[in-house]
Amino acid sequence: MLRPAILLLALSLVSFSSPEANPMGEAAIPATTETAIATTGGLSFEEKQMAFSQHLEQVYQEANLKNKGLSFPVFKQAFIGFLNLKQRASVSPEQDILTIVDFTKSSREKRMWVIDLEAKKVLFNTLVAHGRNTGNDKAVKFSNKPNSYMSSLGFYVTDQTYFGKHGLSLKLEGMDEGFNTNARERAIVIHGADYATDDFVKQYGRLGRSLGCPALPTEISKEVIETIKNETVLYVHSNDATYKSNYLNTALAVESFAADLSVFAENI
């Protein structure tokens, strides 16, 4: 995921390293976590954080995410979760695909982005429907309960595909306890739907709604599903103040990023 240019830039910081307290004010990383993360050639945490921030901004700019409607804070949260899921070996090590849904936006907007983090490129930017009881045009209420017909927030890992009543569909594994971990039981999957189209918006002023699934326009659903299947990260965002996630630990994400710097340094 990390290009040599940004790695060399980060590694050049070593000569300026000095021990400092965690500048982000986050809780110290547990010893069990520290032993699982590679030591990074004398870089202080502040220097690791600087390299992390530079890379994050570079991906955001080169992928033209601002012009495609994705805010930097939402992208940052999704990227932090992506790194932490990678560090825990919860997702495929071969794929640097990150999918983001921003449910703070109107259903009339293209509020799903599929990003190739290695190529720094948006592969898809599309409409996506929310659950029937989550709201009309905007998604405002969320649930993890069976038969709620609401969307669920948080981090998911994509699984295998299958053919159901909506054609090719993609199973999802909810990773955030209390927020989306009933996705399997609720049959929350990604699928195509004729109510998730521009034509539906033109007729009704908003997208149609699902039973809780993130439904996509039928004309691109198969291509999106084939791209993100098999252990890639999906992050569903909202402004729900109750949402919390173990995968939004910034300090741990910075250390995970720095571990990649260390591996590269050992081979130059």
N, C-alpha and C positions, 0 to 999 in steps of 0.2 A: 504493500500500500504506500510505502514511503519512497519518494524519488531520491536518488543520490544527491541532487543539488540541495534540497532542504536538509537532508541528513548532514551533509558536509557543513552547511551553515550552522546547524545546531551544534555539531561537534566542535566547531571553531570557538564556541563559548567556553570550552573546558579551561582555557588559559586564564579565564576571568573568574573561575569558580571560587566560592567561599561559603562555608557552612552558614545557613540562615534558617530561621524558623519558617514554618509553613506560612507563606504570605497570603494564602487564601482563607485562613482561619478555619480550616476544616479539621475534623478529628484525625488524629494520627492513624496511619494505616496499621492494622494489626500485624503482629509478628508473623503469623501464619501466611499473611498476604505478602509480606516483605520477602519471605524465603522463596516465594513462587515467582518473584519478579527479578529479572536480571539487573545486576548493578551496572550503572551507566558511567563508566570512565571518568569519575570525578565531578560530574555535573551536579550543581546544587539543585534543589527543587525549583528555585526561581528560574534557573536557566532551562530546566526541563519544561517548565510552564511556558517560558518564552518561545521555545521551539514548537511546543504544542499549539500555542496561539497563532504563530506565524503560519503553520501548516493549515490550521483550520481556516484562517482568512484567505489563504491561497486557494484552497479548494472552493470556498464560497465564491470567490471572484472569478476564477477560471471556469467554473461551471455555470457562471452567469445566473446564479440563483436569485439574486435580488430582482433582476428583470423578469424572472419567471415567477415572482410572487412569493417566494419562501423567505421568511424573515430570518435574520442571522441568529437571534436567540433560540428560535425553534430548531434550526439546523444544528446549533451547538449542543442543545440537549440531546438530540437524536444521535449525534456523533459520539458524545460521551457514553451513552448507552451502548452504542455499537462497539466501542473499544472495550468496555467492561464485559460485554457478552463474549467478545473474542478472547479476552484474557481468561475467561472461565471455560473456554473451549465449548461454549454452547452453540456456536455457529460454525459454518464451513470455513476452514482456514484458506481455502482456495478462492473464495468469492468475496470481493469487496463491494457488494451491492447493499445499499441502504435505501429503504423505502420509507417515506414520511407522509403522513396524512395530517393536515392541520384543520381540525374541526372548529377553529375559531372563525373560519371563513364561511361565506355563504355557499350553499350547495350549487349555486349558479356559477361559481368560480372553479377553476382547475386547482383543486386542493390536495392532489396526490402527486408526489415526485418520486421517481425511481432514479437513483443516482449511482453512477459508477465512480466510486471514490478513487480508484487507481487512475482511470482516464480523466478524472475531474470533468465529468460530462453528465448531463441529464439525459437519461434514456427515454423516459416518458414523463409527461406532465398532463394529467388528465382529471376529469370529473370523477367523483366517487360519492356514492350515496351513504347516508347514515340510517340508523334504525328508526322504525315507525314511531316509537314512543320517546325518541331522543329529541325531537323537535320538528318544526315544519321546514322552513328554509334553512335555519341554522340549528346546529346541534347544541343543545343546552343541558340535557340530562343524560346521565350515563349509569350503567348497571352491569354487574357481573352475575346477576341472578338468572336462572333458567326461566323461560317464558316471559321475560321482561320486555322483549322486543326492542331493547335499547342497544346502542353501541357501547363498547367497552374501551377504556383508555389504556395506554401504556405500551410496553415493549412485547413484541411477539417474535417468535422464530418460525419461519415458514417450514412446512413439511412437504409431504408428497401430494401429487395431484390425483384426482379421480373424476369420473364422469357421473354427474348427478342430473337432477331435473333442470339445472341451469347450464348443462353442458360441462365443459372442462372447468373444474373448480380446484381450489388450493386449500388444503387444511392448514390451520394455524395453531401454534402452541403458545398460550398466554404465559408470560413469564413474571408478571407482577401480581403477587399474592393479594387477594382481596379486590383486585381491579379487573383482571381478565383471565384468571386461571380456570374459569369454567368454560372457556372457549370450545373445548372438545365436546363437553356435555351439551352445550347449547348449539353445536354444529355451526359455529361462527367460522365462515370460510370466505375466501375471495372468489367471486364468480361474476359472470356477465349478466346484465339485465337491460331490457329495453326501456326501463324507466330511468336509466342513468345516462341519458343522452341529451345533446343540445336541442334536439327536436322536442323532447319532453319539456325542457325548460322554456322553450318558445311558446308552447301551448299552455303550460300551467304556471309559469313564473318561478318554478323551483324544480329540483329533481324529485323523482319519486323516492319512496323509502323502502328499506328492506326490513327483515325481521331481526336486524342487528348486524348483518354482514356488511363489510365494505364492498359494495357492488360497483362494478365498472361498466363503461360502455361496451356493448357486445362486440363492436367492430375491432376493439383492441384488447379485450380481456384475455384471449388466448395467448397473445404475444407477451403481455405483461406477466401472466402466470408462468409461462415457460422461462421467462427471464429471472424471476425472483424465487422460484421453487427451490426446495432442498437446502434448508438451513441458511437463509439470509435473514437480515433484521428488518422488521417492520415496526415503526414507532407511530402511534396514534396520539396526537396532541390536542389538548384543550386548555382553557384557563381555569379548570376546576381546581379550587384551592385545596381540596381534600386529597388530591392525587400525590402519592409519594412512591418512590421506587428505589430499590437497592442498587439499581444500575445507573443512578444519577450521581454517583460519587466522583466528583471532579478530580480529586487528588489521586484516586486509584487509576482513573483514565490517563492522567498525565504520566504516571509511572508506567502504565502499560505501553503508552506511546514511546517513552524513553527506553523501554526494553528493546524495542525495534531499533532504536539508535545504537544501542550497545551491540546487538547482533551484527549490524552493518559495520560498526567500528572494528570489530574483531576480524573482519575480512577485507580491510583496506590497508 
